[in-house]
Amino acid sequence: MAPKLLRRSALAMGLASVSACSLPVRGPAVPRGQTGRATVLGIPNERFFPALGTGPITEEFHSAVARRHRFMNVRAGQMLPELNLLAVSGGGDDGAFGAGLLNGWSAAGTRPEFMLVTGVSTGGLIAPFAFIGPEYDAGLRRVYTESTLADIAIQRSLLNAVFNDGLADTSPLFRTISRELDERMIARIGQGYREGRLLLIGTTDLDAQLPVIWNVGAIAASGHPGAGALIHRIMLASASIPGAFAPVLFDVTVDGVPHQELHVDGGAINQAFLYPVAVTQARRERLARRLPVQPIRAYVIRNARLDANWAATDRRTMSIASRAVETMIASSGFNDVMRIWLNAQRDDVEYRLAYIGSDFTVPYTTAFNPDYMRPLFEYAFNRARSGYDWAPNPPLIE
């Protein structure tokens, strides 16, 4: 999340807390205890709430493996070729790092096809491009090297923001998403799903305080006339920084009764995710019996630094609050990188990590500034094109 957006968001929230003015209207929320039964398009597997039970998402993973066997003409029970998984984290305009890495990886000629791609926040914008493959690298480069803040959001005055739902209106970002992720791309995502591959994007349901994992591939493959528009809104919601950007409302139904859900950046709960623990239960049982298991390699792109980012903090309420939030976000990101590594160790999955190193020294000035994002893109591109030196574990782990 951009530091200046954080500071303005903290100030706006502080002012809002002492204001008695009414908030923008919305439809009735999903009743308590009914969250897991709400649906947008009526597609049974359109999304998952792992905190309410991992059975549905575990079944989805198993179904994907079965489809992959059929697509590759491999008999059930036999090993597939090595499976490559990719998690792309949040990070705001630091997403230029992940975009550059993927472009450079393609240029090196070694970028694999991923059976699973997950994305959160800016990672949710990158994930569809990573899922489809190198032929859409130009679009990814364009989004992260040519966009400015004006292409992402319309900033509101501080007074207007206090009485609204965010510091900025993200209609420009929605237009960008809709333009880049066109019908052809959505069709390609649906084809990938039919081939046994998964594209999952995370948002946060603020009403329920729960992470939501959207099954974007299944939505794309459904043939539903509203699939494309829903995918665009999912990507927008995943990148909607709470307080800074307006949240996204989803029209849902429970037993035919209409409700609305308020969703924000998936990074409000997780900066990155890969798969729930329950998905690999059978794999762990085979490992315990010393039986062979499917070769898997997990790549994690952390669109941020992992070392401490020193800065003198003014002794002022908003400065202290915004710096504390920055610190919490950085710690959350590190914890997610660590959690994925621990799960990989437990499941005998090869782990590969990329993140912004301390050798990238271009100063950060303003949010979504091409003078910062272009050098970051090139930094990652050049490292990947020459053969990225993936870390086998998070820093500080010997």
N, C-alpha and C positions, 0 to 999 in steps of 0.2 A: 504494500500500500504506500502511495506517495506521501512523504513526510508533510508537505504543505497541505495536502488534503486532510491529513490527520489532524493538523493543528486547527484548521477551519472547522472540521467536523466536531472536534472537542468543544470549541467555542460555541458553535450552534447548539449543541446538545445542552451545554450549560445554560444558555439563554432560554432554551425551550423548557427547561426544568422549572423555571420561575415564571413561565408565561401561562396565562389562563385561557389563551385563545384556542379555538377548536382546531382539530387536525383535519386533513383532507378525508373525505368520506370513502368508505369501502363497503363491500358486501359483507354479509354475516360470515364469521369464521366457521371453520369445521368444528362441530361440537367436541368437547373433551371426550377422549376415548374412541373417537371415530376416524382419526387421522389415517390409519392404515386401510380404511375402506373407501376413502375418497379417490376419485378417478377423474382424469382430464378428458381423455378421448375414449375411454371404455376399453382400452387395450389391457388385458390382464397383467402383462409383464412390462408395462410402460415405465415403472419406477419401483424402487425398493426403499423400505425403511428398516435398515439392519438393526437399529436399536429396539424395534418391536418384534424382532425374530429374524433369524438368518435363513430359515427354510426356503423361502421363495428365491432369494438371490443365489443360494447354493444350488438349487435345482436349475437355475438359469445357466450357471457355469457348467454344470454337468451336461446340459442339453447342447451347449456350445461345443463342448469336446466331442459329443456324438456327431454333431453336424460336421465338425472338422474332419473326423475319421471318414465320413461318407464323401466329403468333397475331395479329400486326398486319396481316396480309394485304399484306405488302410483298414484292415479288419478290426472290429471292436476287440479291445483287450491288448492289441499290439501297440508298441510305442510309436508315437508320431515323431517326425523330425523335431529338433529342439524348438521349444516354444519361447517366443520373445514377448515380454510384457513391458509396458512403459507407463510410468506415472509422471505427469507433468504438473508441477505445483503452481500455487498462486505466486504473486509478486508484482502486480500492477505493471508499470512500464518496464520493469526488469524482465518481463516476458520476451523482450528483444533478445535476451540471452538464449532462451529455448528455441526461438525462431531461427536465430543464427546457427545454433548447434545443428538443428535438423537440416538446414540448407547445406551446411558444410559436410555433414554426414553423407548426404546424397552426393555431393561433389566428390567425396572420397570413394564412392561406389560400394560402400560396405553397410549401408543402412538396411536393416532387415525389415521384413513385413511383420507387424505386431499382431499377435492373436488378441491381446488385450491392451487398450489404451484408456487411461483414466485422466481426467483433468478437473482442476478446481480453479476458479477465478480466472486470471489470465491464462492459466493452463487449460481451462475449459474452452477458451477461444482457440488455442493452439491444437488441442486434441483432435478435432476432426481432420485437420490437415495432416497430422502425424499418422492418423488411422488410414487415410486414403492412400497416401504415398507421395513420392517425390514429384509427381507430375503437377502437383499443386503448390510446389515450393515458392513459385513466383508470387502467388497471392499472399502467402505467409510473409514473405519478404516485404511486400508492399504495405501490409497492415502495420508492421513493426518498424519500418524505416521511413515511411512517408506520412504517417499520421501525426497530427498535432492534437493538443487538447481540444481544439475546436471540432476535430473529427470524432472525438470521443463523447464530449458532453457540452452542454450549454450552462455556463456558470450562472447561478442566481445570486442576487444581492443577499448579504447576510440576513437582512431583515426578512426578505422573502423566504429564504431558506428556513428560518426559524419557524415560520407558519406553514411550511410545506413538508414534503417527505424526504428531502435531501438537499445538499448544497448544490447539486447539479442535476439537470435533466439529461438523460442518456439517450434521447431520440437519435442523435447523430451516430452513436455506437450501434444502435439497432439497425439503422440504415446501412451502415458498413457491414454488419453481420449478414443482413438480408442480401446485400449485393454480392458478397464474396461466397457465401454458402448458398449457391444457386440450386436449381432443381437437379442439375446434372450431378453436383457433388452429393446431394442428398440421396440420389439414386445409387451412387457408388457406395455410400455408407450402408444402404440397405443390402446391396450385393455382398459387401463384406460380412454383414451379419448372417446372411444365408450360407456363406462359406465357413461359418463357425468361428467368427471373430466378434469381439465385443468392444463397444465404445460406450464408456460410462462417464457421465459428468455430474459433479456434486453441487448441490445448492443447500441452503439452510432454510427450513420452514420456521419462521420466527414465532408464529403462534404456538406451535408444538414444541419449539426449541429442540428440533431433531434434524440430523443430517438426512438429506434425500439424495439417493443415487438414481439418476435418470438413465434408462436403458435406451440410449439414442439410436443405436443400431436397430433395435426392435421397432421403435417408432418409425424410423425411416423405411423399414421393410414392410410395414403394416398396410401400405396402400391407402391409408386414411387421408381424406382430402385436407385435413387440418394438421398433418404431420409436419410439414415444412415450417409452418408458422409456429408450432409448438417448439420445435428444435431451436428456432431463432430466439424465442423467449427464454428457453432454458439457458442458452449461452449468455444472454443478457443478464439473467438473474444470477448466474454463477459469478459474474464479474461486477455485481452491484455492491460496491463497498458500502457497508452500513453507515448511514449518516452523511457520507460524502456523495454517493449516487442514489438516485431514487430506487426504491425496491420494485420488484415486479410482482404484479398480482396474477394469479392463475385462477381461472374459473373452473371449479370442480363440482362434482355432484356426489352425494351420498344417498343411495337408494332413490335416485332421481330428483332429490332436493338440491337446488343450487346453493353453493357457498363460494367463498373466495379465500385463497391462501396467500399470505404475504411472504415472499421469498427474497433472500439476499445472498450475497457472496458465500459460497461454500466454505471459504476460509474462516468464517466466523466460528466454525467448529473444527475443521481439518484443513491444513494447508496442502495436504497431499494424502492420497490413499491408494491402495492397490487391490486387495481382496480381503474379505472377512476371514477370520480364523477358521470358521466352520468349513469353508470351501476345501481346505486341504486336510481334513480329518483322515480320510482314507489314505492319503499319501503318508501321513505320519505313522499310521498303523503299519504300512508296508516297511517304512524305515525302521520301526521298532523290531520287525521280524527279519531285518536285513535282506529285504527283497529289493530288486531293482525298481527305480521310479523314473517317471518321465523327465528327461532333461529340460530344465527351465532356466531362463536367464531373465532377471528383472532389472530394467534400467529406470533410474529415478533422475529427473531433471528438476533441480531446485532453483527456481528463478529468483535467487537472492544470494547474498553472501552468507557464510556460516561462521565467520569470525565476528567478534564484537566490533560494532561501528561507533567509535568514540565521537562524542560531541559535547561541548559545554552546554549545560542546561540552565537557562535563565531561572531565577527564583521568582517565577510567576505561575499562577494557578494553571493557565492554559498550556504554558510551556511544559510544566511538570506533567500534566495529564497526558498531553500528546506524546511526550517522550516515554511515559510509562506504557501507553498503548503500543507504540513502536516496539518496545522491548518485549511485551507480551506476544506480539505477532512473530517476532524473530525467534523467540523461545518455542512458540508453538510449531513453527516450521522445522526447527531443529528436532523437536520431539517426534514429529511425524517421520522425518528422515530416519531417525533412530528406531522408531517402531517398525517401519518397513524392513529395516536391516535385521532387527531381532527376529521378525517373522521369517525372513529369508534364511537366517541361520538355523532356525528350528525346523524349517521345511526342506532343507538342503537345496535351496534355490540360489543360483549364482547371482550376486548383487553387484550392480555397477551404478556409481553415483557421479553426477556432474553438478557443479555449482559455480557461482561467480567467485573467482579467486581474488586474493589481495593484490595481485599484479594488475588488476584492472583499476586504473587510477583517475579516469575521467570524472571530474566533479559533477555532482547532482545539483541542479539549480532549480528548475521548475518541472512540474508534472508533465509527462508525455511530451518532452522536448526532444525533437529529432537530433539536436546537437549532443544529446546524451545517448539516445536509443540507437542511432546509427553506429557509433563506435562500439557500443556493447554488442550489437548484432555482428559486426565485423570481428570483434574479439573472439566470440564463440565460433563464428564461421571458420576463421583461420585455424583455430585449435582443432576443430572437428575435421576439416579438410586434410590436415596433415596426420590424422589419426589421433582421436581424442584419448587422453590418458585418464580413463575412467577410474575413479577411486573404488577399491574393493570394500570399503567401509566408511562410515562417517568420520570426520576429523576427530581427533582425541581418542579414537579407538585403536589400540595397538593390536 
